[in-house]
Amino acid sequence: MTEDKIDAGSDDRRHDPRFVVNLPAHVTIRGERVLCKLIDISLHGALVETAGPVHVGDKVSLDLPNIGPTIATVLRITPTHMAMVFPGAVVISSLIPKK
């Protein structure tokens, strides 16, 4: 099994530790609910795998398992992934795998 916590390197601008979760989730983009895979999460952001029609700066709603909808702003996109930042801290303890 891979390491659950991803260390932030010197090039990484994140201040919070990221945790690999690989869970199904949904993201609502411009009113359209799209299935996605929550790859990793931190207190202030997440990375999801999805090919939804989105642009950097868009506001989206990420429906987190066991937590519910959370508003986020799209920070980066690739053809298969979307990185987003939350406006405040999100309690993620229910998503982090127990060791």
PADO-821802 format. One line per field, with one value per atom (N, C-alpha, C): residue number from 1; residue in three letters; chain; atom name; x, y, z. Coordinates in steps of 0.2 Angstrom, whole numbers. Example, Ala and Ser with C-alpha at 12.3 -4.5 7.8 and 13.67 -1.06 7.14 Angstrom:
2
nr	(1|1|1|2|2|2)
rest	(ALA|ALA|ALA|SER|SER|SER)
kette	(A|A|A|A|A|A)
atom	(N|CA|C|N|CA|C)
px	(66|62|66|64|68|64)
py	(-28|-22|-16|-11|-5|0)
pz	(39|39|39|35|36|39)
***
This chain:
99
nr	(1|1|1|2|2|2|3|3|3|4|4|4|5|5|5|6|6|6|7|7|7|8|8|8|9|9|9|10|10|10|11|11|11|12|12|12|13|13|13|14|14|14|15|15|15|16|16|16|17|17|17|18|18|18|19|19|19|20|20|20|21|21|21|22|22|22|23|23|23|24|24|24|25|25|25|26|26|26|27|27|27|28|28|28|29|29|29|30|30|30|31|31|31|32|32|32|33|33|33|34|34|34|35|35|35|36|36|36|37|37|37|38|38|38|39|39|39|40|40|40|41|41|41|42|42|42|43|43|43|44|44|44|45|45|45|46|46|46|47|47|47|48|48|48|49|49|49|50|50|50|51|51|51|52|52|52|53|53|53|54|54|54|55|55|55|56|56|56|57|57|57|58|58|58|59|59|59|60|60|60|61|61|61|62|62|62|63|63|63|64|64|64|65|65|65|66|66|66|67|67|67|68|68|68|69|69|69|70|70|70|71|71|71|72|72|72|73|73|73|74|74|74|75|75|75|76|76|76|77|77|77|78|78|78|79|79|79|80|80|80|81|81|81|82|82|82|83|83|83|84|84|84|85|85|85|86|86|86|87|87|87|88|88|88|89|89|89|90|90|90|91|91|91|92|92|92|93|93|93|94|94|94|95|95|95|96|96|96|97|97|97|98|98|98|99|99|99)
rest	(MET|MET|MET|THR|THR|THR|GLU|GLU|GLU|ASP|ASP|ASP|LYS|LYS|LYS|ILE|ILE|ILE|ASP|ASP|ASP|ALA|ALA|ALA|GLY|GLY|GLY|SER|SER|SER|ASP|ASP|ASP|ASP|ASP|ASP|ARG|ARG|ARG|ARG|ARG|ARG|HIS|HIS|HIS|ASP|ASP|ASP|PRO|PRO|PRO|ARG|ARG|ARG|PHE|PHE|PHE|VAL|VAL|VAL|VAL|VAL|VAL|ASN|ASN|ASN|LEU|LEU|LEU|PRO|PRO|PRO|ALA|ALA|ALA|HIS|HIS|HIS|VAL|VAL|VAL|THR|THR|THR|ILE|ILE|ILE|ARG|ARG|ARG|GLY|GLY|GLY|GLU|GLU|GLU|ARG|ARG|ARG|VAL|VAL|VAL|LEU|LEU|LEU|CYS|CYS|CYS|LYS|LYS|LYS|LEU|LEU|LEU|ILE|ILE|ILE|ASP|ASP|ASP|ILE|ILE|ILE|SER|SER|SER|LEU|LEU|LEU|HIS|HIS|HIS|GLY|GLY|GLY|ALA|ALA|ALA|LEU|LEU|LEU|VAL|VAL|VAL|GLU|GLU|GLU|THR|THR|THR|ALA|ALA|ALA|GLY|GLY|GLY|PRO|PRO|PRO|VAL|VAL|VAL|HIS|HIS|HIS|VAL|VAL|VAL|GLY|GLY|GLY|ASP|ASP|ASP|LYS|LYS|LYS|VAL|VAL|VAL|SER|SER|SER|LEU|LEU|LEU|ASP|ASP|ASP|LEU|LEU|LEU|PRO|PRO|PRO|ASN|ASN|ASN|ILE|ILE|ILE|GLY|GLY|GLY|PRO|PRO|PRO|THR|THR|THR|ILE|ILE|ILE|ALA|ALA|ALA|THR|THR|THR|VAL|VAL|VAL|LEU|LEU|LEU|ARG|ARG|ARG|ILE|ILE|ILE|THR|THR|THR|PRO|PRO|PRO|THR|THR|THR|HIS|HIS|HIS|MET|MET|MET|ALA|ALA|ALA|MET|MET|MET|VAL|VAL|VAL|PHE|PHE|PHE|PRO|PRO|PRO|GLY|GLY|GLY|ALA|ALA|ALA|VAL|VAL|VAL|VAL|VAL|VAL|ILE|ILE|ILE|SER|SER|SER|SER|SER|SER|LEU|LEU|LEU|ILE|ILE|ILE|PRO|PRO|PRO|LYS|LYS|LYS|LYS|LYS|LYS)
kette	(A|A|A|A|A|A|A|A|A|A|A|A|A|A|A|A|A|A|A|A|A|A|A|A|A|A|A|A|A|A|A|A|A|A|A|A|A|A|A|A|A|A|A|A|A|A|A|A|A|A|A|A|A|A|A|A|A|A|A|A|A|A|A|A|A|A|A|A|A|A|A|A|A|A|A|A|A|A|A|A|A|A|A|A|A|A|A|A|A|A|A|A|A|A|A|A|A|A|A|A|A|A|A|A|A|A|A|A|A|A|A|A|A|A|A|A|A|A|A|A|A|A|A|A|A|A|A|A|A|A|A|A|A|A|A|A|A|A|A|A|A|A|A|A|A|A|A|A|A|A|A|A|A|A|A|A|A|A|A|A|A|A|A|A|A|A|A|A|A|A|A|A|A|A|A|A|A|A|A|A|A|A|A|A|A|A|A|A|A|A|A|A|A|A|A|A|A|A|A|A|A|A|A|A|A|A|A|A|A|A|A|A|A|A|A|A|A|A|A|A|A|A|A|A|A|A|A|A|A|A|A|A|A|A|A|A|A|A|A|A|A|A|A|A|A|A|A|A|A|A|A|A|A|A|A|A|A|A|A|A|A|A|A|A|A|A|A|A|A|A|A|A|A|A|A|A|A|A|A|A|A|A|A|A|A|A|A|A|A|A|A|A|A|A|A|A|A)
atom	(N|CA|C|N|CA|C|N|CA|C|N|CA|C|N|CA|C|N|CA|C|N|CA|C|N|CA|C|N|CA|C|N|CA|C|N|CA|C|N|CA|C|N|CA|C|N|CA|C|N|CA|C|N|CA|C|N|CA|C|N|CA|C|N|CA|C|N|CA|C|N|CA|C|N|CA|C|N|CA|C|N|CA|C|N|CA|C|N|CA|C|N|CA|C|N|CA|C|N|CA|C|N|CA|C|N|CA|C|N|CA|C|N|CA|C|N|CA|C|N|CA|C|N|CA|C|N|CA|C|N|CA|C|N|CA|C|N|CA|C|N|CA|C|N|CA|C|N|CA|C|N|CA|C|N|CA|C|N|CA|C|N|CA|C|N|CA|C|N|CA|C|N|CA|C|N|CA|C|N|CA|C|N|CA|C|N|CA|C|N|CA|C|N|CA|C|N|CA|C|N|CA|C|N|CA|C|N|CA|C|N|CA|C|N|CA|C|N|CA|C|N|CA|C|N|CA|C|N|CA|C|N|CA|C|N|CA|C|N|CA|C|N|CA|C|N|CA|C|N|CA|C|N|CA|C|N|CA|C|N|CA|C|N|CA|C|N|CA|C|N|CA|C|N|CA|C|N|CA|C|N|CA|C|N|CA|C|N|CA|C|N|CA|C|N|CA|C|N|CA|C|N|CA|C|N|CA|C|N|CA|C|N|CA|C|N|CA|C|N|CA|C|N|CA|C|N|CA|C|N|CA|C|N|CA|C|N|CA|C|N|CA|C|N|CA|C)
px	(4|0|4|2|6|5|10|9|3|0|-7|-6|0|1|6|5|10|13|20|24|24|24|24|32|34|40|42|48|50|46|44|41|33|31|24|22|16|14|9|7|3|6|2|5|2|-3|-6|-5|-4|-2|-8|-7|-11|-12|-18|-19|-23|-20|-22|-29|-34|-40|-44|-43|-46|-53|-57|-64|-69|-74|-79|-82|-84|-87|-91|-94|-97|-95|-94|-93|-98|-101|-106|-102|-103|-99|-104|-106|-111|-117|-119|-126|-126|-121|-121|-117|-120|-117|-113|-107|-102|-99|-99|-95|-88|-84|-77|-74|-67|-64|-59|-61|-57|-50|-45|-38|-35|-34|-31|-35|-34|-37|-33|-33|-30|-35|-34|-39|-41|-37|-39|-40|-39|-40|-40|-41|-42|-40|-38|-37|-42|-46|-51|-49|-51|-50|-57|-57|-63|-62|-66|-65|-71|-73|-79|-77|-82|-80|-79|-73|-71|-66|-65|-60|-57|-50|-47|-51|-52|-56|-64|-66|-73|-75|-81|-83|-87|-85|-88|-91|-95|-97|-95|-90|-88|-92|-95|-99|-95|-92|-87|-91|-88|-92|-91|-97|-98|-97|-97|-96|-102|-102|-107|-104|-108|-106|-101|-96|-91|-90|-90|-89|-81|-79|-72|-71|-64|-62|-57|-58|-53|-47|-41|-35|-31|-31|-27|-31|-30|-34|-29|-30|-27|-32|-31|-36|-40|-37|-40|-41|-38|-38|-40|-43|-44|-42|-38|-36|-40|-42|-46|-45|-46|-45|-52|-52|-58|-57|-63|-62|-60|-61|-60|-58|-56|-54|-60|-59|-64|-61|-66|-64|-64|-58|-57|-56|-57|-55|-59|-65|-69|-67|-63|-60|-53|-50|-43|-43|-39|-39|-36|-39|-36|-31|-26|-20|-21)
py	(-6|0|6|11|18|21|26|30|35|35|39|47|49|56|58|63|66|71|71|76|82|88|94|96|96|97|105|107|114|117|114|117|118|114|114|120|123|129|128|121|120|120|122|123|117|114|108|101|96|90|87|84|80|73|70|63|60|55|51|47|48|45|41|42|38|36|41|40|42|39|42|48|53|59|62|68|72|79|82|89|92|98|102|107|107|112|116|122|126|123|120|117|110|107|100|96|90|86|81|80|76|71|65|60|61|60|61|57|57|53|58|58|62|58|61|58|60|66|68|74|75|81|84|90|93|98|101|105|111|113|119|117|111|110|102|101|94|93|87|85|80|81|76|74|68|66|67|71|72|76|75|78|83|86|91|97|101|107|113|114|119|123|129|134|136|138|141|147|147|152|151|146|144|142|143|141|134|129|123|120|115|112|105|103|96|93|88|84|78|80|75|70|63|58|59|57|58|65|70|77|81|81|84|89|94|99|104|106|111|115|121|126|126|127|127|131|134|138|133|133|129|133|129|132|130|124|121|116|115|110|106|100|96|93|89|86|80|78|73|75|80|82|89|91|97|98|103|105|111|111|116|118|124|127|128|127|129|135|139|146|146|140|139|132|131|124|119|113|108|102|100|94|88|85|79|73|73|67|61|61|56|53|56|54|51|52|50|42|38|31|30|26|24|19|19|15|9)
pz	(0|0|0|-3|-4|3|4|10|9|15|15|15|18|19|13|10|5|8|8|10|6|8|4|3|-3|-5|-5|-6|-6|-12|-18|-23|-22|-17|-16|-11|-14|-10|-5|-4|1|8|13|20|24|22|25|22|26|24|19|14|10|12|11|13|7|4|-1|1|-2|0|-6|-12|-18|-17|-16|-15|-20|-22|-26|-23|-27|-25|-31|-30|-35|-35|-40|-41|-45|-43|-47|-50|-57|-61|-65|-64|-68|-68|-62|-61|-63|-66|-68|-63|-61|-56|-60|-58|-62|-57|-59|-54|-55|-49|-49|-44|-44|-39|-35|-29|-24|-23|-26|-26|-19|-17|-11|-8|-1|2|7|9|14|18|23|26|22|17|13|5|3|-4|-5|-12|-14|-21|-23|-30|-32|-38|-40|-47|-49|-56|-59|-64|-68|-74|-79|-85|-86|-81|-81|-85|-88|-91|-86|-85|-79|-81|-78|-80|-73|-73|-67|-65|-58|-55|-54|-58|-57|-50|-47|-41|-42|-38|-39|-32|-32|-26|-26|-21|-20|-15|-17|-12|-9|-3|0|4|3|6|14|17|25|27|23|25|22|15|11|7|4|-1|2|-1|1|-5|-5|-10|-11|-17|-18|-25|-25|-31|-35|-42|-46|-46|-44|-44|-50|-52|-58|-61|-68|-71|-76|-77|-83|-86|-92|-95|-91|-86|-81|-74|-72|-65|-63|-58|-55|-48|-47|-40|-38|-32|-29|-22|-21|-14|-11|-4|0|3|4|7|14|18|25|26|32|33|33|31|31|35|40|44|40|39|35|38|45|49|47|44|42|36|32|25|26|31|31|33|29|31|38|42|49|48|52|51|56)
***
